[in-house]
Amino acid sequence: MSFSAIPLAGSKPDQYAQLLEQARALLHDERDRIANAANLSALVYHALPDLNWVGFYFYDGTELVVGPFQGLPACVRIPLDKGVCGAAASTRQTQRVEDVHAFPGHIACDSASRSELVVPLYQGDALLGVFNLDSPIPARFSVEDQQGLEAIARAFLESLQ
């Protein structure tokens, strides 16, 4: 299968609608979480500006373990009581952090990261992991970014059913 990324155009909500359509095309008829996480990480990393890390951490029953991603090598394991990823997983709430250096317990996997968005991934009551994006730009992620990336995370979860 050949995939061609289509440049995003229009308003931010329009761009996220286009990105979601591309994500669904990538995920179509595939149920493997590693394959889908790998392709989504690459799609989002290359489609959106000002990102230095996009990827997944999967819950192994004890902590979050790094999964497929784009960017520099990352922290391998994150306890649920540490960092932005742990906060998203343990609270079930998306974490949109304008300045990671002001976040209590922030884990600096890449010292260039300044802002972060982490979407928790739950199937029913079961924690699957988190979808994590980092940016070297402070306050990179808006409410519109959060909504668009939560929709992409939902598409990922739907692909596994």
C-alpha positions as CSV (number, residue, x, y, z in Angstrom):
1,M,0.0,0.0,0.0
2,S,1.3,3.4,-0.9
3,F,0.3,6.4,1.2
4,S,0.6,10.0,0.2
5,A,0.1,12.6,2.8
6,I,-2.1,15.5,1.6
7,P,-1.0,18.9,2.9
8,L,-3.5,20.3,5.4
9,A,-5.3,23.5,4.4
10,G,-7.9,25.9,5.8
11,S,-8.7,26.7,9.4
12,K,-7.3,24.6,12.2
13,P,-10.6,22.6,12.6
14,D,-10.6,22.0,8.8
15,Q,-7.0,20.8,9.0
16,Y,-7.8,18.4,11.9
17,A,-10.8,17.1,9.9
18,Q,-8.5,16.4,7.0
19,L,-5.9,14.8,9.3
20,L,-8.6,12.6,10.9
21,E,-9.7,11.5,7.4
22,Q,-6.1,10.5,6.6
23,A,-5.7,8.7,9.9
24,R,-8.9,6.7,9.3
25,A,-7.6,5.7,5.8
26,L,-4.4,4.5,7.4
27,L,-6.2,2.6,10.1
28,H,-8.8,1.0,7.8
29,D,-9.0,-2.8,8.1
30,E,-6.0,-3.0,10.5
31,R,-6.4,-4.1,14.1
32,D,-2.8,-4.4,15.2
33,R,-2.1,-1.7,17.9
34,I,1.6,-1.5,17.2
35,A,1.1,-1.1,13.4
36,N,-1.6,1.5,13.9
37,A,0.4,3.4,16.6
38,A,3.4,3.5,14.4
39,N,1.6,4.8,11.3
40,L,-0.4,7.4,13.4
41,S,2.8,8.6,15.0
42,A,4.4,9.1,11.6
43,L,1.3,10.7,10.1
44,V,0.8,13.3,12.9
45,Y,4.6,14.0,13.3
46,H,4.9,14.9,9.6
47,A,1.5,16.6,9.2
48,L,1.6,19.1,12.1
49,P,4.2,21.9,12.6
50,D,6.4,22.6,15.6
51,L,6.5,19.1,17.1
52,N,9.6,17.3,18.3
53,W,8.0,14.0,19.6
54,V,4.8,12.2,18.8
55,G,4.1,8.7,20.0
56,F,2.4,6.2,22.3
57,Y,3.1,4.8,25.7
58,F,1.3,1.5,26.5
59,Y,0.3,0.4,30.0
60,D,1.8,-3.0,31.0
61,G,-0.2,-3.4,34.1
62,T,2.3,-1.5,36.3
63,E,3.6,1.5,34.3
64,L,3.6,3.2,30.9
65,V,6.2,1.7,28.5
66,V,7.3,3.5,25.3
67,G,5.7,2.3,22.1
68,P,5.9,3.5,18.5
69,F,7.0,7.1,18.1
70,Q,8.7,9.7,15.9
71,G,11.4,11.9,17.4
72,L,14.5,11.5,19.6
73,P,14.9,8.4,21.8
74,A,12.5,8.6,24.7
75,C,12.1,7.6,28.4
76,V,11.3,3.9,28.3
77,R,9.2,3.6,31.4
78,I,6.9,6.2,33.1
79,P,5.2,5.5,36.5
80,L,1.6,6.5,36.7
81,D,2.4,9.0,39.4
82,K,5.0,10.8,37.4
83,G,5.0,13.4,34.7
84,V,2.4,14.6,32.2
85,C,1.9,11.1,30.8
86,G,1.3,9.6,34.2
87,A,-1.1,12.4,35.1
88,A,-3.1,11.8,31.9
89,A,-3.2,8.0,32.5
90,S,-4.1,8.3,36.2
91,T,-6.7,11.1,35.9
92,R,-8.3,9.9,32.6
93,Q,-8.1,13.6,31.5
94,T,-6.2,15.0,28.6
95,Q,-3.3,17.1,29.8
96,R,-2.5,20.2,27.8
97,V,0.6,21.8,29.4
98,E,1.8,25.2,28.1
99,D,5.1,25.1,30.0
100,V,6.4,21.7,31.0
101,H,9.0,23.2,33.3
102,A,6.2,24.5,35.4
103,F,4.5,21.1,35.6
104,P,5.1,19.3,39.0
105,G,7.0,16.1,38.4
106,H,7.7,16.7,34.7
107,I,10.0,14.1,33.2
108,A,12.4,15.7,30.8
109,C,13.0,13.0,28.2
110,D,14.0,15.6,25.6
111,S,15.4,18.9,27.0
112,A,14.1,20.7,23.9
113,S,10.4,20.1,24.8
114,R,8.6,23.1,26.2
115,S,4.9,22.2,25.9
116,E,3.1,18.9,25.8
117,L,-0.3,17.4,25.1
118,V,-1.2,13.9,26.4
119,V,-4.4,12.1,25.6
120,P,-5.3,9.1,27.8
121,L,-6.3,5.9,26.0
122,Y,-9.0,3.9,27.7
123,Q,-11.1,1.0,26.4
124,G,-14.0,1.0,28.8
125,D,-12.4,1.0,32.3
126,A,-9.1,-0.5,31.1
127,L,-6.1,1.8,30.6
128,L,-4.4,1.0,27.3
129,G,-1.9,3.9,27.4
130,V,-1.4,7.5,26.3
131,F,-1.0,9.4,23.0
132,N,1.8,12.0,23.7
133,L,2.9,15.0,21.7
134,D,5.8,17.3,22.6
135,S,6.8,20.7,21.1
136,P,9.8,22.9,21.5
137,I,7.4,25.9,21.4
138,P,5.8,27.1,24.7
139,A,2.0,27.0,24.6
140,R,2.1,25.1,21.2
141,F,-1.2,23.3,21.8
142,S,-4.6,25.1,21.7
143,V,-8.0,23.8,22.7
144,E,-8.6,23.2,18.9
145,D,-5.4,21.1,18.8
146,Q,-6.6,19.2,21.9
147,Q,-10.0,18.4,20.3
148,G,-8.4,17.4,17.0
149,L,-5.9,15.1,18.6
150,E,-8.5,13.6,20.9
151,A,-10.5,12.7,17.8
152,I,-7.4,11.0,16.3
153,A,-6.9,9.1,19.6
154,R,-10.5,7.9,19.4
155,A,-10.0,6.7,15.9
156,F,-7.0,4.7,17.1
157,L,-9.0,3.1,19.8
158,E,-11.9,2.3,17.4
159,S,-9.4,0.7,15.1
160,L,-8.6,-1.9,17.8
161,Q,-12.1,-3.2,18.2
